[in-house]
Amino acid sequence: MSLARDPAKEFNPLLLLAGIVLLGLVVRAAAMGSRLHNDDAYSWLVAMQPSPHAFLRQLAATENTPPLSYLLLSPLPIGDPTWLRVPAVAFGTLLCVAVYGGVRSLFGARAGLLAALGTAVSPFLITYSDLARGFMLEDLALLVSLTAAIRLTRIWTTRWAIVFVASAAVALYTEYSSVIFVLALTGALLWVGRPARLRTICLSGAALLTLMPWINQIVNGEHQVGLTKLHPHAATPSVTGLRDAIVTLALGESGGTQNGAGRWLIFAVILLAAAGVALALRSRWSEMTTAQRVAVQIIAATAALTLVGHAIAAVVGVDVFTQRYMTVLIPLAAILAALAISKINMRAITVLVGVALTVLGLAEVVRRWGAEYEPSFAAVRAVAVSIHPRTVLTDTPVVLYYLKGFRPIFDRPADLGPGLGASCARPCLIIDDTRGVGGTPRNAQGQERVIPPFLVTVEP
């Protein structure tokens, strides 16, 4: 039973879903060949290692994340930025399908399509679908686990229990922050009392225990903190931090504006919209089936507890109170908003919202097509070619990627340690990223030249 009637004669849901998926794919593919971000290059550095031992060593040395997203990159021809981002683009696009599938079975095709469209054109999800990291795979796996959990509240089946554990395990082996979502979802299930609480605890416990074989590698990675890498650096919880997180998740990297007053205004509008969604759902609460009410409660409670969980984790020293670790909140918000709109039972409003979201998506395609978000490396390469260095040192994997032919050495990542500058074979070319946050800047004695954002030093 659905909140809104979807007569088959009105539209073909699968045809519309195909259009939404195509839009989501095109807008994500528009800039997937752009110049590398530092995070892209770190993923490449781990994924290109020639052996399992080297892979694990590099993962521990430079990353604070599990291995799955890097393993998926390893068999691809990742010497090209486009291929490096293929998994993120694919999983980001599949989010639309996961949202539709999860919503349609309970709330109808119209709500499912609207939620999928909102997910497809979300500016922040698009940005992170063009980054060679695991955030989109994590979100996809978490949405599948949410769908499985909601299914299990209606009837317990071994198949959906396995889906829950397996999808949660995929998320956990992609980003450690997935633990927060799994615990939030567990809390929501315990609150509604479905499935049976003992089963819920066992199910979530089984998912979390899948990380047991990886604990030794986690310990190895922790031993590298302060030597070759830093803990993730993120904003500590505050009202202003919450404001910035919410407006960025809603409107993209810029949050719509950099002006503080403007952001407060946008934040207020978002809160009002959230209140409107809650009121719309509450006003038709009695019309919903028990299964629908339980599903809404689980989705809303999971979203709220996930946000709270990230704030609590930051308080105890785990720096995950930042937008990139909370992208899963976007499809959850899209689902709740779509349900509220479908409850209004006015087709014109649904169509209007759908058209507005489609226009937003097309505008993003135009804006992102062929766009570049990182500075050109051409001037730095020209310096390297002109001096024919015997040694190249760098503190960023971006240089390792773009100057492969010079066999650069990864030296002083995060500005940690003494470095090799005093002993490298001359002429020695040192290329450091001035945006680095960590230890002390390198003490180089040669001729310096700034090619933003790089500091290029020649030790003759």
C-alpha positions in Angstrom: 0.0 0.0 0.0 1.4 3.4 -0.9 0.9 6.9 0.3 0.0 8.1 -3.2 -1.8 6.3 -5.9 0.3 5.6 -9.0 -2.0 4.5 -11.7 0.0 2.6 -14.4 -1.6 4.7 -17.1 -0.1 7.9 -15.7 3.5 7.1 -16.3 6.0 4.3 -16.7 8.1 4.3 -13.5 10.9 2.3 -14.8 11.3 4.6 -17.9 11.4 7.6 -15.6 13.8 5.9 -13.3 16.1 5.2 -16.3 16.0 8.9 -17.1 16.9 9.9 -13.6 19.8 7.4 -13.6 21.0 8.8 -16.9 20.8 12.3 -15.5 22.7 11.3 -12.4 25.4 9.5 -14.5 25.8 12.4 -16.9 26.2 15.1 -14.2 28.7 13.0 -12.4 30.7 12.1 -15.6 30.8 15.8 -16.6 34.0 16.5 -14.6 35.4 13.0 -13.9 38.4 13.7 -16.0 39.4 16.9 -14.3 42.8 17.4 -12.6 43.6 15.3 -9.5 42.7 16.4 -6.0 45.1 15.4 -3.3 42.7 12.7 -2.1 42.5 11.2 -5.6 46.3 11.0 -5.6 46.4 9.3 -2.2 43.9 6.7 -3.4 46.1 6.1 -6.5 49.2 5.7 -4.4 47.7 2.9 -2.4 45.9 1.2 -5.2 49.0 1.0 -7.5 51.1 -0.9 -5.1 52.6 -4.0 -6.8 51.9 -6.6 -4.0 49.6 -7.3 -1.1 52.3 -6.6 1.4 53.2 -3.3 -0.2 49.5 -2.5 -0.4 49.0 -3.0 3.3 52.1 -1.1 4.2 51.2 1.9 2.1 47.6 1.8 3.4 48.8 1.9 7.0 51.4 4.6 6.2 49.1 7.1 4.6 45.4 6.3 5.2 43.0 6.2 8.1 40.5 4.2 6.1 39.8 0.5 5.4 40.9 -1.2 2.2 37.8 -1.9 0.1 37.7 1.2 -2.1 41.4 0.9 -2.9 41.1 -2.8 -3.8 38.4 -1.9 -6.3 40.7 0.6 -8.0 43.7 -1.8 -8.2 42.7 -3.7 -11.3 41.7 -0.6 -13.2 44.0 1.5 -15.6 44.2 4.2 -13.0 47.0 6.1 -14.7 44.2 8.2 -16.1 42.1 10.4 -13.8 38.8 9.3 -15.4 39.4 5.6 -14.6 40.5 6.6 -11.1 37.0 8.0 -10.5 35.0 5.3 -12.3 34.0 3.4 -9.1 32.9 6.6 -7.3 30.8 7.8 -10.3 29.2 4.3 -10.6 28.3 4.0 -7.0 27.1 7.6 -6.8 24.8 6.9 -9.7 23.6 3.6 -8.2 22.5 5.5 -5.1 19.5 6.7 -7.1 18.5 3.1 -7.8 18.9 2.1 -4.2 16.8 5.0 -3.0 14.0 4.2 -5.5 14.0 0.5 -4.6 13.9 1.2 -0.9 11.0 3.7 -1.1 8.9 2.2 -3.9 8.0 -1.1 -2.1 6.3 0.8 0.8 5.4 4.2 -0.5 4.8 3.9 -4.2 6.7 4.8 -7.4 5.9 8.5 -7.3 7.6 9.0 -3.9 10.5 6.7 -5.0 11.1 8.6 -8.2 11.1 12.0 -6.4 13.5 10.7 -3.8 15.8 9.2 -6.5 15.8 12.5 -8.5 16.7 14.5 -5.4 19.6 12.1 -4.8 20.7 12.2 -8.4 21.0 16.0 -8.6 22.4 16.7 -5.1 25.4 19.0 -5.6 27.4 17.6 -2.7 26.8 14.0 -3.7 27.9 14.9 -7.2 31.1 16.5 -5.9 32.0 13.3 -3.9 31.1 11.1 -6.9 34.0 12.8 -8.7 36.5 12.0 -5.9 38.4 8.7 -5.9 37.4 7.8 -2.4 35.0 5.4 -0.8 32.2 7.7 0.3 29.7 6.8 -2.4 30.3 3.0 -2.0 29.8 3.5 1.8 26.5 5.4 1.2 25.2 2.8 -1.2 26.0 -0.1 1.2 24.4 1.8 4.1 21.2 2.5 2.1 21.0 -1.2 1.3 21.4 -2.1 5.0 18.7 0.4 5.9 16.3 -1.2 3.3 17.1 -4.6 4.7 16.4 -3.5 8.2 13.1 -2.0 7.2 12.2 -5.2 5.5 13.1 -7.2 8.6 10.6 -5.1 10.7 7.8 -6.5 8.6 8.9 -10.1 8.4 12.1 -11.8 9.5 13.8 -13.7 6.7 17.3 -15.2 6.6 17.9 -13.6 3.2 17.3 -10.0 4.4 19.3 -10.7 7.5 22.2 -11.8 5.4 21.8 -8.7 3.2 21.9 -6.5 6.2 25.1 -8.0 7.6 26.8 -8.2 4.2 26.0 -4.6 3.2 26.9 -3.2 6.6 30.2 -5.1 6.3 30.9 -3.5 2.9 30.3 -0.1 4.4 32.5 -0.9 7.4 35.4 -2.0 5.2 35.0 1.2 3.1 34.9 3.8 5.8 35.2 3.3 9.6 32.7 6.1 10.2 30.1 3.6 9.0 30.1 2.3 12.6 28.2 5.5 13.6 25.4 4.8 11.0 25.1 1.1 12.0 24.8 2.0 15.7 22.3 4.8 14.8 20.2 2.3 12.8 20.4 -0.2 15.6 19.2 2.5 18.0 16.3 3.3 15.8 15.3 -0.4 15.5 15.5 -0.8 19.2 13.3 2.3 19.7 10.5 1.0 17.4 10.9 -2.5 18.8 11.1 -4.2 15.4 12.5 -6.7 14.7 12.7 -8.3 18.2 15.3 -6.5 20.2 17.5 -9.5 20.8 17.5 -10.2 17.1 18.4 -6.6 16.3 21.3 -6.7 18.8 22.6 -10.0 17.3 22.2 -8.7 13.8 24.1 -5.5 14.4 26.7 -7.3 16.5 27.4 -9.7 13.6 27.9 -6.8 11.3 30.3 -5.1 13.6 32.2 -8.3 14.3 33.1 -8.6 10.6 35.9 -6.0 11.4 37.6 -8.4 13.8 40.0 -9.9 11.1 41.1 -6.3 10.3 42.0 -5.2 13.8 45.7 -5.9 13.5 45.9 -3.7 10.4 44.0 -0.9 12.3 46.7 -1.1 15.0 49.5 -1.0 12.4 47.9 2.1 10.9 47.6 3.8 14.4 51.3 3.2 14.9 52.0 5.4 11.9 50.2 8.4 13.2 52.7 11.2 13.9 55.3 9.4 11.7 53.9 9.3 8.2 50.4 10.7 8.6 48.0 12.6 10.8 44.6 11.9 12.2 41.8 13.4 10.1 41.5 17.1 10.9 37.9 18.4 11.1 35.9 21.0 12.8 34.8 20.4 16.4 31.0 20.4 17.1 29.5 23.8 17.5 26.3 25.5 16.4 28.2 27.3 13.7 29.8 23.9 12.6 26.3 22.4 12.5 25.1 25.3 10.4 28.0 24.9 7.9 27.6 21.1 7.7 23.8 21.3 7.0 24.0 24.1 4.4 27.0 22.4 2.6 25.2 19.0 2.5 22.1 20.8 1.1 23.7 23.2 -1.4 27.2 21.8 -2.2 30.8 22.7 -1.3 30.1 26.5 -1.1 27.0 26.1 1.0 25.4 28.6 -1.3 27.4 31.5 0.1 30.5 32.2 2.1 28.8 35.0 4.0 28.0 34.2 7.6 24.7 36.0 7.7 23.7 34.4 4.4 24.5 31.0 5.8 22.4 31.6 8.9 19.5 32.6 6.6 19.9 29.4 4.5 20.1 27.3 7.7 16.9 28.8 8.9 15.1 28.1 5.6 16.4 24.5 5.8 15.1 24.1 9.4 11.7 25.5 8.3 11.6 23.1 5.4 12.4 20.2 7.8 9.6 21.3 10.1 7.3 21.4 7.1 8.2 17.9 6.1 7.5 16.7 9.7 4.2 18.5 9.8 3.1 17.1 6.4 3.9 13.5 7.5 2.3 14.0 10.8 -0.9 15.4 9.3 -1.4 12.1 7.3 -0.1 9.8 10.0 -3.4 8.1 10.5 -3.6 7.3 6.7 -0.4 5.3 6.7 -0.1 1.6 7.4 1.7 0.4 10.4 4.6 -0.7 8.2 4.8 2.8 6.6 4.8 4.5 10.0 7.6 2.2 11.3 9.6 2.9 8.2 9.3 6.7 8.6 10.3 6.5 12.2 13.3 4.4 11.4 14.5 6.7 8.6 14.0 9.9 10.7 15.6 8.4 13.9 18.5 7.0 12.0 19.3 10.4 10.4 19.0 12.2 13.7 21.1 9.7 15.6 23.7 9.6 12.8 24.2 13.4 13.1 24.3 13.2 16.9 26.8 10.2 16.7 29.2 12.2 14.5 29.1 15.1 17.0 29.7 12.7 20.0 32.6 11.0 18.1 34.2 14.4 17.6 33.9 15.2 21.3 35.8 12.0 22.2 38.6 12.7 19.7 37.4 11.0 16.5 37.3 13.8 13.9 34.4 12.8 11.8 32.1 15.9 12.4 32.5 17.1 8.8 30.3 16.9 5.8 32.3 14.3 3.8 31.6 11.7 6.5 27.9 12.5 6.6 26.9 12.3 3.0 24.4 9.5 3.7 22.2 12.1 5.4 21.4 13.5 1.9 19.5 10.5 0.5 17.7 10.1 3.9 16.6 13.7 3.7 15.5 13.2 0.1 13.4 10.2 1.1 11.6 12.1 3.9 11.0 15.1 1.7 9.7 13.0 -1.1 7.3 11.2 1.2 6.0 14.5 2.5 5.4 15.9 -1.0 3.7 12.7 -2.1 1.4 13.0 0.9 0.0 16.4 -0.3 -1.8 14.4 -3.0 -1.5 17.3 -5.5 0.1 16.0 -8.7 0.9 19.6 -9.8 3.2 20.1 -6.8 5.0 16.8 -7.4 5.5 17.6 -11.1 6.7 21.1 -10.2 9.3 19.8 -7.7 10.3 17.2 -10.2 10.8 19.8 -13.0 12.8 22.1 -10.6 15.1 19.2 -9.6 15.6 18.2 -13.2 16.5 21.8 -14.1 19.0 21.9 -11.2 20.6 18.7 -12.5 20.9 20.0 -16.1 22.4 23.3 -14.7 25.0 21.2 -12.8 25.8 19.4 -16.1 26.5 22.7 -17.8 28.4 24.1 -14.9 30.6 21.0 -14.4 31.2 20.0 -18.0 35.0 20.1 -18.6 35.5 22.2 -15.4 38.7 22.2 -13.5 38.9 22.5 -9.7 42.6 22.0 -9.1 45.5 24.2 -10.4 47.4 23.2 -13.5 50.6 21.2 -13.0 52.1 22.3 -16.3 54.4 25.0 -14.9 55.8 22.7 -12.3 56.5 20.0 -14.9 58.3 22.6 -17.1 60.7 23.4 -14.2 61.4 19.7 -13.7 62.1 19.2 -17.4 64.4 22.3 -17.6 66.7 21.3 -14.8 66.9 17.5 -15.3 67.1 16.7 -11.6 68.8 13.5 -10.3 66.3 13.5 -7.4 62.8 14.8 -6.9 61.4 15.0 -3.4 57.8 15.9 -2.6 55.3 15.8 0.3 52.3 15.2 -1.9 51.2 12.2 -4.0 49.9 14.6 -6.7 53.6 15.1 -7.7 54.2 11.3 -7.6 51.3 11.0 -10.1 52.1 13.8 -12.5 55.9 13.3 -12.5 56.1 9.5 -12.7 58.9 9.6 -15.2 61.2 11.4 -12.8 60.7 8.7 -10.1 59.9 11.2 -7.3 60.4 10.2 -3.7 57.5 10.6 -1.2 59.3 12.6 1.5 57.9 14.3 4.6 54.2 13.6 4.1 52.1 16.0 6.3 55.4 17.9 6.9 56.5 15.2 9.4 60.1 14.1 10.0 63.5 15.6 9.0 63.2 14.6 5.4 65.9 13.8 2.8 66.6 17.3 1.6 70.1 17.5 3.1 71.3 14.2 1.6 69.5 13.9 -1.8 71.6 13.5 -4.9 72.1 16.9 -6.7 70.6 18.6 -8.6 67.7 17.9 -6.3 64.2 19.3 -7.0 61.9 19.6 -4.0 58.2 20.2 -4.7 56.0 20.7 -1.6 52.3 21.6 -1.4 51.9 24.8 0.6 48.4 23.8 1.6 49.7 21.0 3.8 48.6 21.0 7.5 50.8 19.1 9.9 54.3 19.5 11.1 56.9 22.2 10.4 57.7 23.4 6.8 60.8 21.9 5.2 64.1 23.7 5.9 65.5 23.9 2.3 68.5 26.1 1.3 68.2 26.3 -2.4 66.5 28.7 -4.8 62.7 28.8 -4.1 59.9 29.6 -6.5 56.2 29.6 -5.7 54.0 28.1 -8.4 50.7 28.0 -6.5 49.9 25.9 -4.6 53.4 24.4 -4.8 56.7 25.6 -3.4 59.4 24.5 -5.8 63.0 24.5 -4.5 66.1 23.6 -6.5 69.1 22.3 -4.6 72.0 22.7 -7.1 
